[in-house]
Amino acid sequence: MNRNIAVITGGSRGLGRNTALHLAKQGIDVILTYHSRLDEAQSVVAQIEQLGARAQAVQLDVTNSAGFADFTKRLSQCLETHWQQQRFNYLINNAGMGAHAAFVDTTEAQLDQMYQAHLKAPFLLTQALLPHLADGGRIVNISSGLARFSLPGYAAYAAMKGGVEVLTRYLAKELGPRGIRVNTLAPGAIETDFGGGAVRDNAALNAAIASQTALGRVGLPDDIGGAIAVLVSDAAGWINGQRIEVSGGIGL
């Protein structure tokens, strides 16, 4: 009997790691990608296995689309070797990085990096992996609250996340005949090491964001991992082509 498997890009740290652990608690196996820190990835694999699920880590640089064909081949081999099956069930397009620069100061290199990681990668990687995604599967694309509200310094990052939200609707429409549901999850400010850990480590910034949030605090990784686990579950099976913001009610 085939097992349910999730592929999570950037699953070795931050929100990807938290998502992997939440899914493992539901009995879902995980293939997580990491950029360079194999030790971090192996640590997450061990934690998943302690929860009773299976896991493997596969290296991937989402800014290098030329490597997607090779990654797809290695992923296929991983499925065959460790699960004796050809398909997985859930794709979480999570990997990425932040960039903070005023619009007038944003360089072409920064813009290209944001495009490669946050828009080009979800587009082309999803395209490459579709033959291995089971019918009736789920895709969750990670966006940002910054695609709804605007903070100076995030124009390049937020513009790409806005593109991801449009891409999600098109994927939901075009993959619907296969029963594949596609949604966007847009986190608000979360206490992780993203963007240098500013939200987590800068007390003044943390307090300022909390004061603008209906629930009076910034987000925690569990707020996001838990929401993604719900979104891929059968309980959310009729949610499709939607943008779900998980931000505690910031900027209302």
Secondary structure, DSSP 8 states (H G I E B T S, - for coil): ----EEEETTTTSHHHHHHHHHHHHTT-EEEEEESS-HHHHHHHHHHHHHTT--EEEEE--TT-GGGHHHHHHHHHHHHHHHHS-S-EEEEEE---------GGG--HHHHHHHHIIIIIHHHHHHHHHGGGEEEEEEEEEE--GGGTS--TT-HHHHHHHHHHHHHHHHHHHHHGGGT-EEEEEEE-SBSSSGGGGHHHH-HHHHHHHHHTBTTSS-B-HHHHHHHHHHHTSGGGTT--S-EEEESSSBT-
